[in-house]
Every structure is written in C-alpha cells, then in structure tokens.
Amino acid sequence: MGVTRQKHAKKIMGFYKHNFQFREPFQVLLDGTFCQAALRNKIQIREQLPGYLDGAAQLCTTRCVIKELESLGKALYGAKLIAQRFEVRKCSHHKNPVSGSTCLLSMIEDGNPHHFFIATQDQDLSNKVKRKPGIPLLFIIQNTMVLDKPSPKSLAFVQKLQTNQLVPEYQKQSIVELKEKEGLVKQGGEKRRKRKRAGGPNPLSCLKKKKKTQEGQEPSAEKKKRRKRKRNR
C-alpha cells in the first residue's frame, strides 16, 4: 500500500470523523459489483480494508444484494460467495426484493443515521450517493481500493454548518428579533404585518375637538340673540 494513498485515505477519514461523527468499527455496505471487482483483482477485502481505513471495519451487505447475485447465475457465483460471508443488514424489502443499488440507497436515507460507507463499482449508484452529504464512497481501480474524496454536497453541507456555528448565540437572537420587527418572519404561511410606529396626533381627534368647540360656541351665540331681543323690547 503506497504511503501517498494511505495519507490520502487518512485525510478523508479525518473529514468524516470530524464533521459526520464516523466511529469505529466502520460499517461498509458492499454490493455485487464491488465483490466481483475484488475477486477479479485478487483483493482480500476483509484483510486489506481495515488497514486502508486505519480502523476496524464491519463488512456487510443486504438480502437484496445477495438475491440479485443469485439471479445472475454462474457468471457472478464467486461474487455471491464473497457477499454471503458478510453480515446481512435488515432492509425494508424482505417480501419484495429490489435491485442491489435501490436497496443500498434505501439504507442511507434520512441522513445516513447508521454511518454506512458504500462500496460499489456501479457508476449510477455512485452518482446518486454523491448527491447525499456525509456518505463515504469506496471503489476499486485495477488492484487497489480507493476512498473517494468528499463530494461537493458534503463540502457544502460542512461549510454551511461551520458558518452557522461561527455566529454567536446573542447575534442569532438579534437577527431573529430584527426579522420580526421588519415583518420578515412567516407565521402560518403569511408574513407578519409591520408594526405601526408612533407618530403625531390622530387628525380625527383634532376634528372632534373642533366640533366640540363649535358646539360649545352655539350657546354663546344664542345668548347674544336673547340680549338683542330684550333691548328691542
């Protein structure tokens, strides 16, 4: 095993340990294509993988993967024998088996809570795995196992996480309060209305006061008329 390749794997493992809480023993889900490539290239997965990952590893597969290998007949008989040596993880397709790739994708749903690695040669499956953050991907090139570098999705997830952590709690609260004040926080699907700022006196109240003064002037006008009538008499 080359020193450069070992350093490469160690750096990537550090990324997943620090940002996605991967711990030993590392759980590696293998499909039929990976087992077939290991057989063809004479790779002893159980012996070589822990050394490459620099930690204990649990090799596992699913019933759907084994069923798929059985259905493909003699051409993949050796790969089936290899897969049968691994632990079989329960999947949700016990009654109705699906393809190996579909099954493995279902095992890493909801944020990959069991911290699975995916080991495959299936390019389509690899591309789908890379669209999910926090899932290490293993494959074989010639006679060498390779741990793929973190996907752009994983890097973006970590960057976003670190940005949120760098904002102090008091500053987060200030941002929330500012959004509420400006009516930018949604409630029940609608934006809050902006609070009315305190302004000058209500013009209607001024009109009422004028009306009262006019009403108050009416008795004085009537008194003047009465005085004139008395003088005329």
Salt bridges, closest charged atoms under 4 A:
GLU87 OE1 - ARG89 NH1 2.83
ASP124 OD2 - LYS128 NZ 3.36
ASP148 OD2 - LYS130 NZ 3.54
GLU169 OE2 - LYS172 NZ 3.54
